[in-house]
Amino acid sequence: MELSEAQRLVDKWIKTTGIRYFNELTNTAILMEEVGEVARIMARQYGEQSFKKSDTEVNLADEMADVLFVLICLANQTNIDLTDALQKNMEKKSIRDADRHKNNEKLK
């Protein structure tokens, strides 16, 4: 799925099933909450924390999809074309970091 298609799909879902977008501040808070859920799973699955009994049904892919969904909502609300934004961001990183990581002793 292309990012533009994902943006259209989320917009359609919001306007039908979701009724309307939450305001931008609410969606920002929801995004932070969803990122926290991803962080919780990462800390337990790949880090040193252990899972609790209440964590038996965690699904990292689903939580990452929740993050993406809310991020897409915010992009739609603020008229950001994520395809264009990502392309420009990759260009910026490619110029800025052309030699940065190659010369980083910590990465060798």
Biopython code that builds the backbone (N, CA, C, O; Angstrom):
import numpy as np
from Bio.PDB.StructureBuilder import StructureBuilder

atoms = [
    (1, "MET", "N", (0.848, -1.181, 0.000)),
    (1, "MET", "CA", (0.000, 0.000, 0.000)),
    (1, "MET", "C", (0.892, 1.243, 0.000)),
    (1, "MET", "O", (1.839, 1.334, 0.781)),
    (2, "GLU", "N", (0.594, 2.167, -0.852)),
    (2, "GLU", "CA", (1.304, 3.440, -0.910)),
    (2, "GLU", "C", (0.856, 4.320, 0.259)),
    (2, "GLU", "O", (-0.252, 4.158, 0.772)),
    (3, "LEU", "N", (1.708, 5.238, 0.674)),
    (3, "LEU", "CA", (1.350, 6.149, 1.762)),
    (3, "LEU", "C", (0.110, 6.978, 1.414)),
    (3, "LEU", "O", (-0.749, 7.211, 2.264)),
    (4, "SER", "N", (0.027, 7.420, 0.158)),
    (4, "SER", "CA", (-1.139, 8.217, -0.249)),
    (4, "SER", "C", (-2.430, 7.406, -0.130)),
    (4, "SER", "O", (-3.475, 7.929, 0.256)),
    (5, "GLU", "N", (-2.338, 6.131, -0.466)),
    (5, "GLU", "CA", (-3.511, 5.261, -0.333)),
    (5, "GLU", "C", (-3.869, 5.069, 1.136)),
    (5, "GLU", "O", (-5.046, 5.057, 1.498)),
    (6, "ALA", "N", (-2.858, 4.919, 1.974)),
    (6, "ALA", "CA", (-3.100, 4.775, 3.413)),
    (6, "ALA", "C", (-3.766, 6.034, 3.959)),
    (6, "ALA", "O", (-4.674, 5.950, 4.786)),
    (7, "GLN", "N", (-3.316, 7.202, 3.500)),
    (7, "GLN", "CA", (-3.929, 8.443, 3.965)),
    (7, "GLN", "C", (-5.397, 8.524, 3.544)),
    (7, "GLN", "O", (-6.243, 8.959, 4.324)),
    (8, "ARG", "N", (-5.698, 8.110, 2.325)),
    (8, "ARG", "CA", (-7.099, 8.114, 1.858)),
    (8, "ARG", "C", (-7.931, 7.099, 2.629)),
    (8, "ARG", "O", (-9.063, 7.388, 3.018)),
    (9, "LEU", "N", (-7.375, 5.911, 2.853)),
    (9, "LEU", "CA", (-8.092, 4.857, 3.573)),
    (9, "LEU", "C", (-8.428, 5.281, 5.002)),
    (9, "LEU", "O", (-9.552, 5.082, 5.462)),
    (10, "VAL", "N", (-7.461, 5.861, 5.697)),
    (10, "VAL", "CA", (-7.691, 6.330, 7.064)),
    (10, "VAL", "C", (-8.737, 7.444, 7.063)),
    (10, "VAL", "O", (-9.633, 7.457, 7.908)),
    (11, "ASP", "N", (-8.626, 8.379, 6.117)),
    (11, "ASP", "CA", (-9.585, 9.480, 6.043)),
    (11, "ASP", "C", (-11.002, 8.956, 5.832)),
    (11, "ASP", "O", (-11.946, 9.425, 6.467)),
    (12, "LYS", "N", (-11.140, 7.991, 4.943)),
    (12, "LYS", "CA", (-12.463, 7.406, 4.688)),
    (12, "LYS", "C", (-13.003, 6.721, 5.935)),
    (12, "LYS", "O", (-14.180, 6.869, 6.263)),
    (13, "TRP", "N", (-12.155, 5.973, 6.632)),
    (13, "TRP", "CA", (-12.585, 5.273, 7.849)),
    (13, "TRP", "C", (-13.010, 6.279, 8.914)),
    (13, "TRP", "O", (-14.046, 6.115, 9.559)),
    (14, "ILE", "N", (-12.203, 7.318, 9.089)),
    (14, "ILE", "CA", (-12.514, 8.334, 10.105)),
    (14, "ILE", "C", (-13.866, 8.979, 9.808)),
    (14, "ILE", "O", (-14.677, 9.163, 10.715)),
    (15, "LYS", "N", (-14.108, 9.318, 8.566)),
    (15, "LYS", "CA", (-15.328, 10.054, 8.200)),
    (15, "LYS", "C", (-16.569, 9.179, 8.158)),
    (15, "LYS", "O", (-17.681, 9.702, 8.090)),
    (16, "THR", "N", (-16.411, 7.865, 8.196)),
    (16, "THR", "CA", (-17.579, 6.981, 8.192)),
    (16, "THR", "C", (-17.704, 6.293, 9.550)),
    (16, "THR", "O", (-18.625, 6.582, 10.314)),
    (17, "THR", "N", (-16.797, 5.402, 9.842)),
    (17, "THR", "CA", (-16.855, 4.634, 11.080)),
    (17, "THR", "C", (-16.482, 5.480, 12.291)),
    (17, "THR", "O", (-17.117, 5.380, 13.341)),
    (18, "GLY", "N", (-15.465, 6.302, 12.149)),
    (18, "GLY", "CA", (-15.009, 7.114, 13.270)),
    (18, "GLY", "C", (-15.804, 8.387, 13.470)),
    (18, "GLY", "O", (-15.609, 9.080, 14.469)),
    (19, "ILE", "N", (-16.686, 8.712, 12.555)),
    (19, "ILE", "CA", (-17.550, 9.897, 12.543)),
    (19, "ILE", "C", (-16.771, 11.171, 12.209)),
    (19, "ILE", "O", (-17.129, 11.877, 11.266)),
    (20, "ARG", "N", (-15.702, 11.479, 12.972)),
    (20, "ARG", "CA", (-14.891, 12.657, 12.705)),
    (20, "ARG", "C", (-13.531, 12.472, 13.367)),
    (20, "ARG", "O", (-13.351, 11.587, 14.204)),
    (21, "TYR", "N", (-12.579, 13.313, 12.983)),
    (21, "TYR", "CA", (-11.261, 13.291, 13.619)),
    (21, "TYR", "C", (-11.356, 13.857, 15.028)),
    (21, "TYR", "O", (-12.109, 14.801, 15.270)),
    (22, "PHE", "N", (-10.594, 13.283, 15.964)),
    (22, "PHE", "CA", (-10.362, 13.972, 17.228)),
    (22, "PHE", "C", (-9.538, 15.205, 16.894)),
    (22, "PHE", "O", (-8.901, 15.247, 15.842)),
    (23, "ASN", "N", (-9.536, 16.205, 17.760)),
    (23, "ASN", "CA", (-8.720, 17.376, 17.439)),
    (23, "ASN", "C", (-7.234, 17.019, 17.499)),
    (23, "ASN", "O", (-6.845, 15.983, 18.038)),
    (24, "GLU", "N", (-6.427, 17.897, 16.934)),
    (24, "GLU", "CA", (-5.000, 17.616, 16.777)),
    (24, "GLU", "C", (-4.295, 17.382, 18.106)),
    (24, "GLU", "O", (-3.421, 16.520, 18.202)),
    (25, "LEU", "N", (-4.666, 18.134, 19.121)),
    (25, "LEU", "CA", (-4.031, 17.945, 20.429)),
    (25, "LEU", "C", (-4.392, 16.586, 21.017)),
    (25, "LEU", "O", (-3.529, 15.902, 21.568)),
    (26, "THR", "N", (-5.643, 16.193, 20.907)),
    (26, "THR", "CA", (-6.064, 14.871, 21.385)),
    (26, "THR", "C", (-5.323, 13.778, 20.627)),
    (26, "THR", "O", (-4.842, 12.820, 21.232)),
    (27, "ASN", "N", (-5.228, 13.912, 19.302)),
    (27, "ASN", "CA", (-4.524, 12.898, 18.520)),
    (27, "ASN", "C", (-3.034, 12.864, 18.843)),
    (27, "ASN", "O", (-2.419, 11.799, 18.786)),
    (28, "THR", "N", (-2.447, 14.005, 19.181)),
    (28, "THR", "CA", (-1.047, 14.007, 19.592)),
    (28, "THR", "C", (-0.880, 13.226, 20.897)),
    (28, "THR", "O", (0.065, 12.450, 21.041)),
    (29, "ALA", "N", (-1.782, 13.427, 21.829)),
    (29, "ALA", "CA", (-1.733, 12.682, 23.093)),
    (29, "ALA", "C", (-1.941, 11.183, 22.838)),
    (29, "ALA", "O", (-1.268, 10.352, 23.450)),
    (30, "ILE", "N", (-2.857, 10.840, 21.950)),
    (30, "ILE", "CA", (-3.094, 9.435, 21.611)),
    (30, "ILE", "C", (-1.851, 8.840, 20.961)),
    (30, "ILE", "O", (-1.496, 7.694, 21.237)),
    (31, "LEU", "N", (-1.183, 9.611, 20.096)),
    (31, "LEU", "CA", (0.045, 9.136, 19.459)),
    (31, "LEU", "C", (1.101, 8.814, 20.518)),
    (31, "LEU", "O", (1.766, 7.782, 20.438)),
    (32, "MET", "N", (1.252, 9.684, 21.496)),
    (32, "MET", "CA", (2.233, 9.436, 22.557)),
    (32, "MET", "C", (1.875, 8.174, 23.346)),
    (32, "MET", "O", (2.753, 7.396, 23.721)),
    (33, "GLU", "N", (0.595, 7.984, 23.588)),
    (33, "GLU", "CA", (0.127, 6.791, 24.283)),
    (33, "GLU", "C", (0.458, 5.529, 23.483)),
    (33, "GLU", "O", (0.936, 4.542, 24.043)),
    (34, "GLU", "N", (0.207, 5.563, 22.190)),
    (34, "GLU", "CA", (0.485, 4.400, 21.336)),
    (34, "GLU", "C", (1.982, 4.127, 21.246)),
    (34, "GLU", "O", (2.398, 2.968, 21.277)),
    (35, "VAL", "N", (2.800, 5.176, 21.136)),
    (35, "VAL", "CA", (4.256, 4.996, 21.114)),
    (35, "VAL", "C", (4.705, 4.378, 22.434)),
    (35, "VAL", "O", (5.600, 3.532, 22.449)),
    (36, "GLY", "N", (4.098, 4.789, 23.531)),
    (36, "GLY", "CA", (4.411, 4.198, 24.833)),
    (36, "GLY", "C", (4.102, 2.709, 24.877)),
    (36, "GLY", "O", (4.841, 1.942, 25.495)),
    (37, "GLU", "N", (3.027, 2.294, 24.234)),
    (37, "GLU", "CA", (2.687, 0.874, 24.190)),
    (37, "GLU", "C", (3.724, 0.093, 23.393)),
    (37, "GLU", "O", (4.070, -1.029, 23.762)),
    (38, "VAL", "N", (4.223, 0.677, 22.301)),
    (38, "VAL", "CA", (5.296, 0.040, 21.533)),
    (38, "VAL", "C", (6.549, -0.055, 22.401)),
    (38, "VAL", "O", (7.211, -1.092, 22.432)),
    (39, "ALA", "N", (6.867, 1.022, 23.100)),
    (39, "ALA", "CA", (8.052, 1.040, 23.964)),
    (39, "ALA", "C", (7.954, -0.018, 25.058)),
    (39, "ALA", "O", (8.946, -0.667, 25.391)),
    (40, "ARG", "N", (6.772, -0.190, 25.610)),
    (40, "ARG", "CA", (6.563, -1.192, 26.667)),
    (40, "ARG", "C", (6.866, -2.602, 26.141)),
    (40, "ARG", "O", (7.552, -3.385, 26.799)),
    (41, "ILE", "N", (6.353, -2.909, 24.966)),
    (41, "ILE", "CA", (6.606, -4.227, 24.377)),
    (41, "ILE", "C", (8.087, -4.393, 24.056)),
    (41, "ILE", "O", (8.672, -5.436, 24.348)),
    (42, "MET", "N", (8.697, -3.372, 23.458)),
    (42, "MET", "CA", (10.119, -3.449, 23.106)),
    (42, "MET", "C", (10.985, -3.683, 24.345)),
    (42, "MET", "O", (11.921, -4.482, 24.312)),
    (43, "ALA", "N", (10.673, -2.987, 25.431)),
    (43, "ALA", "CA", (11.450, -3.130, 26.666)),
    (43, "ALA", "C", (11.352, -4.540, 27.233)),
    (43, "ALA", "O", (12.290, -5.040, 27.854)),
    (44, "ARG", "N", (10.210, -5.173, 27.011)),
    (44, "ARG", "CA", (10.005, -6.516, 27.547)),
    (44, "ARG", "C", (10.476, -7.610, 26.577)),
    (44, "ARG", "O", (11.058, -8.611, 26.994)),
    (45, "GLN", "N", (10.220, -7.407, 25.301)),
    (45, "GLN", "CA", (10.567, -8.436, 24.319)),
    (45, "GLN", "C", (12.047, -8.404, 23.957)),
    (45, "GLN", "O", (12.656, -9.457, 23.771)),
    (46, "TYR", "N", (12.632, -7.216, 23.855)),
    (46, "TYR", "CA", (14.023, -7.095, 23.423)),
    (46, "TYR", "C", (14.939, -6.513, 24.496)),
    (46, "TYR", "O", (16.163, -6.593, 24.391)),
    (47, "GLY", "N", (14.339, -5.933, 25.520)),
    (47, "GLY", "CA", (15.115, -5.339, 26.601)),
    (47, "GLY", "C", (15.190, -6.270, 27.803)),
    (47, "GLY", "O", (15.009, -7.483, 27.690)),
    (48, "GLU", "N", (15.454, -5.684, 28.924)),
    (48, "GLU", "CA", (15.704, -6.476, 30.138)),
    (48, "GLU", "C", (14.496, -6.615, 31.047)),
    (48, "GLU", "O", (14.553, -7.350, 32.033)),
    (49, "GLN", "N", (13.402, -5.926, 30.740)),
    (49, "GLN", "CA", (12.216, -6.078, 31.564)),
    (49, "GLN", "C", (11.512, -7.382, 31.222)),
    (49, "GLN", "O", (11.611, -7.884, 30.102)),
    (50, "SER", "N", (10.804, -7.919, 32.201)),
    (50, "SER", "CA", (10.057, -9.154, 31.960)),
    (50, "SER", "C", (8.580, -8.823, 31.757)),
    (50, "SER", "O", (8.075, -7.807, 32.235)),
    (51, "PHE", "N", (7.909, -9.715, 31.035)),
    (51, "PHE", "CA", (6.481, -9.547, 30.818)),
    (51, "PHE", "C", (5.727, -9.820, 32.107)),
    (51, "PHE", "O", (6.138, -10.648, 32.920)),
    (52, "LYS", "N", (4.618, -9.112, 32.283)),
    (52, "LYS", "CA", (3.702, -9.368, 33.393)),
    (52, "LYS", "C", (2.627, -10.315, 32.881)),
    (52, "LYS", "O", (2.469, -10.488, 31.672)),
    (53, "LYS", "N", (1.896, -10.922, 33.790)),
    (53, "LYS", "CA", (0.819, -11.826, 33.379)),
    (53, "LYS", "C", (-0.191, -11.099, 32.489)),
    (53, "LYS", "O", (-0.776, -11.705, 31.591)),
    (54, "SER", "N", (-0.396, -9.813, 32.734)),
    (54, "SER", "CA", (-1.355, -9.044, 31.935)),
    (54, "SER", "C", (-0.828, -8.748, 30.531)),
    (54, "SER", "O", (-1.572, -8.245, 29.689)),
    (55, "ASP", "N", (0.448, -9.055, 30.265)),
    (55, "ASP", "CA", (1.063, -8.789, 28.963)),
    (55, "ASP", "C", (1.049, -9.996, 28.032)),
    (55, "ASP", "O", (1.745, -9.992, 27.017)),
    (56, "THR", "N", (0.282, -11.017, 28.349)),
    (56, "THR", "CA", (0.356, -12.266, 27.580)),
    (56, "THR", "C", (-0.134, -12.121, 26.142)),
    (56, "THR", "O", (0.274, -12.899, 25.280)),
    (57, "GLU", "N", (-0.982, -11.163, 25.867)),
    (57, "GLU", "CA", (-1.575, -11.030, 24.534)),
    (57, "GLU", "C", (-1.014, -9.841, 23.751)),
    (57, "GLU", "O", (-1.719, -9.281, 22.912)),
    (58, "VAL", "N", (0.230, -9.444, 24.003)),
    (58, "VAL", "CA", (0.783, -8.281, 23.301)),
    (58, "VAL", "C", (1.065, -8.621, 21.847)),
    (58, "VAL", "O", (1.409, -9.754, 21.509)),
    (59, "ASN", "N", (0.910, -7.605, 20.986)),
    (59, "ASN", "CA", (1.127, -7.784, 19.560)),
    (59, "ASN", "C", (1.860, -6.544, 19.038)),
    (59, "ASN", "O", (1.245, -5.505, 18.797)),
    (60, "LEU", "N", (3.160, -6.665, 18.870)),
    (60, "LEU", "CA", (3.986, -5.535, 18.461)),
    (60, "LEU", "C", (3.542, -4.959, 17.122)),
    (60, "LEU", "O", (3.478, -3.739, 16.968)),
    (61, "ALA", "N", (3.240, -5.805, 16.165)),
    (61, "ALA", "CA", (2.814, -5.325, 14.840)),
    (61, "ALA", "C", (1.538, -4.495, 14.949)),
    (61, "ALA", "O", (1.422, -3.448, 14.311)),
    (62, "ASP", "N", (0.593, -4.950, 15.742)),
    (62, "ASP", "CA", (-0.664, -4.222, 15.912)),
    (62, "ASP", "C", (-0.426, -2.877, 16.577)),
    (62, "ASP", "O", (-1.037, -1.879, 16.198)),
    (63, "GLU", "N", (0.457, -2.844, 17.566)),
    (63, "GLU", "CA", (0.757, -1.581, 18.246)),
    (63, "GLU", "C", (1.473, -0.613, 17.314)),
    (63, "GLU", "O", (1.210, 0.589, 17.351)),
    (64, "MET", "N", (2.374, -1.123, 16.479)),
    (64, "MET", "CA", (3.032, -0.252, 15.493)),
    (64, "MET", "C", (2.018, 0.281, 14.493)),
    (64, "MET", "O", (2.105, 1.436, 14.077)),
    (65, "ALA", "N", (1.063, -0.547, 14.106)),
    (65, "ALA", "CA", (0.010, -0.096, 13.194)),
    (65, "ALA", "C", (-0.846, 0.991, 13.850)),
    (65, "ALA", "O", (-1.285, 1.921, 13.174)),
    (66, "ASP", "N", (-1.087, 0.882, 15.155)),
    (66, "ASP", "CA", (-1.813, 1.936, 15.873)),
    (66, "ASP", "C", (-1.056, 3.261, 15.806)),
    (66, "ASP", "O", (-1.659, 4.315, 15.600)),
    (67, "VAL", "N", (0.266, 3.206, 15.979)),
    (67, "VAL", "CA", (1.097, 4.415, 15.880)),
    (67, "VAL", "C", (0.957, 5.011, 14.481)),
    (67, "VAL", "O", (0.740, 6.214, 14.335)),
    (68, "LEU", "N", (1.078, 4.183, 13.470)),
    (68, "LEU", "CA", (0.984, 4.648, 12.089)),
    (68, "LEU", "C", (-0.384, 5.249, 11.803)),
    (68, "LEU", "O", (-0.478, 6.284, 11.144)),
    (69, "PHE", "N", (-1.432, 4.621, 12.282)),
    (69, "PHE", "CA", (-2.799, 5.111, 12.075)),
    (69, "PHE", "C", (-2.958, 6.520, 12.626)),
    (69, "PHE", "O", (-3.467, 7.405, 11.938)),
    (70, "VAL", "N", (-2.526, 6.732, 13.862)),
    (70, "VAL", "CA", (-2.696, 8.053, 14.482)),
    (70, "VAL", "C", (-1.792, 9.084, 13.804)),
    (70, "VAL", "O", (-2.186, 10.238, 13.639)),
    (71, "LEU", "N", (-0.592, 8.680, 13.414)),
    (71, "LEU", "CA", (0.293, 9.589, 12.695)),
    (71, "LEU", "C", (-0.343, 10.013, 11.363)),
    (71, "LEU", "O", (-0.264, 11.177, 10.971)),
    (72, "ILE", "N", (-0.963, 9.070, 10.687)),
    (72, "ILE", "CA", (-1.661, 9.381, 9.439)),
    (72, "ILE", "C", (-2.827, 10.327, 9.702)),
    (72, "ILE", "O", (-3.068, 11.249, 8.923)),
    (73, "CYS", "N", (-3.547, 10.102, 10.792)),
    (73, "CYS", "CA", (-4.634, 11.028, 11.155)),
    (73, "CYS", "C", (-4.096, 12.445, 11.290)),
    (73, "CYS", "O", (-4.670, 13.388, 10.744)),
    (74, "LEU", "N", (-2.995, 12.595, 12.015)),
    (74, "LEU", "CA", (-2.408, 13.921, 12.213)),
    (74, "LEU", "C", (-1.940, 14.524, 10.888)),
    (74, "LEU", "O", (-2.114, 15.720, 10.657)),
    (75, "ALA", "N", (-1.355, 13.715, 10.027)),
    (75, "ALA", "CA", (-0.933, 14.208, 8.718)),
    (75, "ALA", "C", (-2.145, 14.695, 7.925)),
    (75, "ALA", "O", (-2.103, 15.766, 7.319)),
    (76, "ASN", "N", (-3.208, 13.919, 7.928)),
    (76, "ASN", "CA", (-4.425, 14.320, 7.215)),
    (76, "ASN", "C", (-4.984, 15.629, 7.765)),
    (76, "ASN", "O", (-5.388, 16.508, 7.005)),
    (77, "GLN", "N", (-5.004, 15.749, 9.084)),
    (77, "GLN", "CA", (-5.563, 16.939, 9.713)),
    (77, "GLN", "C", (-4.742, 18.195, 9.433)),
    (77, "GLN", "O", (-5.283, 19.300, 9.398)),
    (78, "THR", "N", (-3.455, 18.026, 9.238)),
    (78, "THR", "CA", (-2.566, 19.177, 9.046)),
    (78, "THR", "C", (-2.146, 19.337, 7.588)),
    (78, "THR", "O", (-1.210, 20.072, 7.275)),
    (79, "ASN", "N", (-2.854, 18.637, 6.705)),
    (79, "ASN", "CA", (-2.634, 18.732, 5.253)),
    (79, "ASN", "C", (-1.202, 18.405, 4.846)),
    (79, "ASN", "O", (-0.617, 19.089, 4.006)),
    (80, "ILE", "N", (-0.644, 17.363, 5.443)),
    (80, "ILE", "CA", (0.702, 16.916, 5.092)),
    (80, "ILE", "C", (0.603, 15.682, 4.217)),
    (80, "ILE", "O", (-0.042, 14.699, 4.582)),
    (81, "ASP", "N", (1.242, 15.737, 3.068)),
    (81, "ASP", "CA", (1.358, 14.605, 2.163)),
    (81, "ASP", "C", (2.554, 13.789, 2.662)),
    (81, "ASP", "O", (3.700, 14.207, 2.499)),
    (82, "LEU", "N", (2.295, 12.646, 3.260)),
    (82, "LEU", "CA", (3.375, 11.856, 3.857)),
    (82, "LEU", "C", (4.360, 11.323, 2.826)),
    (82, "LEU", "O", (5.541, 11.160, 3.135)),
    (83, "THR", "N", (3.905, 11.052, 1.620)),
    (83, "THR", "CA", (4.832, 10.610, 0.570)),
    (83, "THR", "C", (5.851, 11.696, 0.287)),
    (83, "THR", "O", (7.056, 11.445, 0.269)),
    (84, "ASP", "N", (5.362, 12.895, 0.069)),
    (84, "ASP", "CA", (6.244, 14.037, -0.203)),
    (84, "ASP", "C", (7.148, 14.313, 1.006)),
    (84, "ASP", "O", (8.345, 14.549, 0.845)),
    (85, "ALA", "N", (6.582, 14.285, 2.200)),
    (85, "ALA", "CA", (7.357, 14.567, 3.410)),
    (85, "ALA", "C", (8.473, 13.544, 3.604)),
    (85, "ALA", "O", (9.597, 13.903, 3.955)),
    (86, "LEU", "N", (8.158, 12.270, 3.374)),
    (86, "LEU", "CA", (9.172, 11.229, 3.548)),
    (86, "LEU", "C", (10.259, 11.339, 2.478)),
    (86, "LEU", "O", (11.442, 11.174, 2.777)),
    (87, "GLN", "N", (9.867, 11.614, 1.244)),
    (87, "GLN", "CA", (10.860, 11.781, 0.181)),
    (87, "GLN", "C", (11.814, 12.925, 0.503)),
    (87, "GLN", "O", (13.028, 12.775, 0.358)),
    (88, "LYS", "N", (11.289, 14.055, 0.932)),
    (88, "LYS", "CA", (12.130, 15.202, 1.286)),
    (88, "LYS", "C", (13.013, 14.888, 2.488)),
    (88, "LYS", "O", (14.171, 15.303, 2.541)),
    (89, "ASN", "N", (12.465, 14.158, 3.448)),
    (89, "ASN", "CA", (13.235, 13.793, 4.637)),
    (89, "ASN", "C", (14.384, 12.855, 4.290)),
    (89, "ASN", "O", (15.479, 12.982, 4.838)),
    (90, "MET", "N", (14.135, 11.908, 3.375)),
    (90, "MET", "CA", (15.190, 10.993, 2.954)),
    (90, "MET", "C", (16.289, 11.730, 2.193)),
    (90, "MET", "O", (17.472, 11.429, 2.351)),
    (91, "GLU", "N", (15.892, 12.690, 1.370)),
    (91, "GLU", "CA", (16.879, 13.506, 0.660)),
    (91, "GLU", "C", (17.741, 14.280, 1.655)),
    (91, "GLU", "O", (18.963, 14.327, 1.521)),
    (92, "LYS", "N", (17.104, 14.881, 2.645)),
    (92, "LYS", "CA", (17.826, 15.629, 3.676)),
    (92, "LYS", "C", (18.820, 14.740, 4.406)),
    (92, "LYS", "O", (19.979, 15.111, 4.590)),
    (93, "LYS", "N", (18.360, 13.559, 4.821)),
    (93, "LYS", "CA", (19.227, 12.623, 5.538)),
    (93, "LYS", "C", (20.383, 12.149, 4.658)),
    (93, "LYS", "O", (21.511, 11.999, 5.128)),
    (94, "SER", "N", (20.092, 11.914, 3.384)),
    (94, "SER", "CA", (21.126, 11.418, 2.471)),
    (94, "SER", "C", (22.240, 12.441, 2.280)),
    (94, "SER", "O", (23.411, 12.076, 2.181)),
    (95, "ILE", "N", (21.879, 13.710, 2.229)),
    (95, "ILE", "CA", (22.885, 14.765, 2.094)),
    (95, "ILE", "C", (23.610, 14.970, 3.420)),
    (95, "ILE", "O", (24.840, 14.970, 3.466)),
    (96, "ARG", "N", (22.860, 15.139, 4.478)),
    (96, "ARG", "CA", (23.427, 15.433, 5.788)),
    (96, "ARG", "C", (24.307, 14.301, 6.311)),
    (96, "ARG", "O", (25.354, 14.546, 6.910)),
    (97, "ASP", "N", (23.885, 13.086, 6.087)),
    (97, "ASP", "CA", (24.556, 11.932, 6.693)),
    (97, "ASP", "C", (25.359, 11.108, 5.696)),
    (97, "ASP", "O", (25.657, 9.942, 5.954)),
    (98, "ALA", "N", (25.713, 11.704, 4.558)),
    (98, "ALA", "CA", (26.419, 10.968, 3.501)),
    (98, "ALA", "C", (27.638, 10.224, 4.036)),
    (98, "ALA", "O", (27.869, 9.075, 3.660)),
    (99, "ASP", "N", (28.412, 10.850, 4.896)),
    (99, "ASP", "CA", (29.614, 10.208, 5.455)),
    (99, "ASP", "C", (29.544, 10.027, 6.962)),
    (99, "ASP", "O", (30.399, 9.365, 7.550)),
    (100, "ARG", "N", (28.555, 10.597, 7.573)),
    (100, "ARG", "CA", (28.466, 10.606, 9.038)),
    (100, "ARG", "C", (28.544, 9.205, 9.643)),
    (100, "ARG", "O", (29.348, 8.968, 10.544)),
    (101, "HIS", "N", (27.735, 8.293, 9.169)),
    (101, "HIS", "CA", (27.684, 6.955, 9.766)),
    (101, "HIS", "C", (28.879, 6.110, 9.351)),
    (101, "HIS", "O", (29.342, 5.264, 10.116)),
    (102, "LYS", "N", (29.379, 6.335, 8.143)),
    (102, "LYS", "CA", (30.583, 5.610, 7.684)),
    (102, "LYS", "C", (31.773, 5.954, 8.559)),
    (102, "LYS", "O", (32.649, 5.116, 8.781)),
    (103, "ASN", "N", (31.810, 7.181, 9.057)),
    (103, "ASN", "CA", (32.943, 7.653, 9.862)),
    (103, "ASN", "C", (32.712, 7.513, 11.364)),
    (103, "ASN", "O", (33.535, 7.966, 12.161)),
    (104, "ASN", "N", (31.618, 6.900, 11.752)),
    (104, "ASN", "CA", (31.305, 6.750, 13.172)),
    (104, "ASN", "C", (31.984, 5.494, 13.720)),
    (104, "ASN", "O", (31.598, 4.375, 13.381)),
    (105, "GLU", "N", (32.979, 5.681, 14.553)),
    (105, "GLU", "CA", (33.722, 4.553, 15.129)),
    (105, "GLU", "C", (32.831, 3.640, 15.949)),
    (105, "GLU", "O", (33.106, 2.446, 16.062)),
    (106, "LYS", "N", (31.777, 4.179, 16.519)),
    (106, "LYS", "CA", (30.865, 3.372, 17.330)),
    (106, "LYS", "C", (30.092, 2.338, 16.513)),
    (106, "LYS", "O", (29.586, 1.360, 17.063)),
    (107, "LEU", "N", (30.005, 2.556, 15.206)),
    (107, "LEU", "CA", (29.249, 1.657, 14.345)),
    (107, "LEU", "C", (30.108, 0.588, 13.679)),
    (107, "LEU", "O", (29.594, -0.243, 12.930)),
    (108, "LYS", "N", (31.408, 0.605, 13.946)),
    (108, "LYS", "CA", (32.310, -0.368, 13.312)),
    (108, "LYS", "C", (32.462, -1.600, 14.163)),
    (108, "LYS", "O", (33.183, -2.525, 13.788)),
]
sb = StructureBuilder()
sb.init_structure("model")
sb.init_model(0)
sb.init_chain("A")
sb.init_seg("    ")
for serial, (resi, resn, name, xyz) in enumerate(atoms, 1):
    if name == "N":
        sb.init_residue(resn, " ", resi, " ")
    sb.init_atom(name, np.array(xyz, "f"), 0.0, 1.0, " ", f" {name:<3s}", serial, name[0])
structure = sb.get_structure()
